[in-house]
Amino acid sequence: MDVPKELSAYLQIVEEGGAKHIVCRKCGKRFFSIKDAARHLASVHDIKFASQFYEKV
């Protein structure tokens, strides 16, 4: 699991208890997929370009 370069300023990968999570750098919310994390960025933090990462997936 890798965070796309375009979203790396907003998302990071953390490992906790042997499981990898995608974490929003703005609010700390955790996700299991880039699609869900990108949807969160677009809807909650108004980062519109993130929508391209969940519409095509």
C-alpha positions in Angstrom: 0.0 0.0 0.0 1.5 3.3 -1.1 0.1 6.8 -0.9 0.1 8.6 -4.3 2.7 11.3 -4.5 0.1 14.0 -5.0 -1.6 13.1 -1.7 1.5 12.5 0.4 1.2 16.0 1.9 -2.2 15.1 3.3 -1.9 11.3 4.0 0.6 9.0 5.6 1.0 5.3 6.2 1.3 4.1 9.8 1.6 0.6 11.1 -0.2 -0.3 14.4 -0.6 -3.7 15.8 0.8 -5.3 12.6 -1.8 -3.6 10.4 -1.1 -0.7 8.1 -3.5 2.3 8.0 -3.7 5.4 6.0 -3.9 8.4 8.3 -5.1 11.9 7.4 -2.4 14.4 8.4 -5.0 17.1 9.0 -7.3 15.4 11.5 -5.8 12.0 12.3 -8.7 9.9 10.9 -7.6 6.4 9.8 -8.5 4.5 6.6 -7.9 1.1 5.1 -7.9 2.3 1.4 -6.7 5.2 -0.7 -10.2 5.4 -2.2 -11.8 6.1 1.2 -9.0 8.5 2.3 -9.3 10.5 -0.9 -13.0 10.7 -0.6 -12.5 12.1 3.0 -10.0 14.7 1.8 -12.4 15.9 -0.9 -15.5 16.0 1.2 -14.2 17.0 4.7 -11.1 19.1 3.9 -12.3 20.5 0.6 -9.2 19.2 -1.3 -11.0 18.8 -4.6 -8.2 17.3 -6.7 -8.3 14.2 -4.4 -11.6 13.2 -6.1 -9.6 11.9 -9.1 -8.3 9.1 -6.8 -11.6 7.7 -5.8 -13.6 8.2 -9.0 -11.2 6.1 -11.1 -10.7 3.3 -8.6 
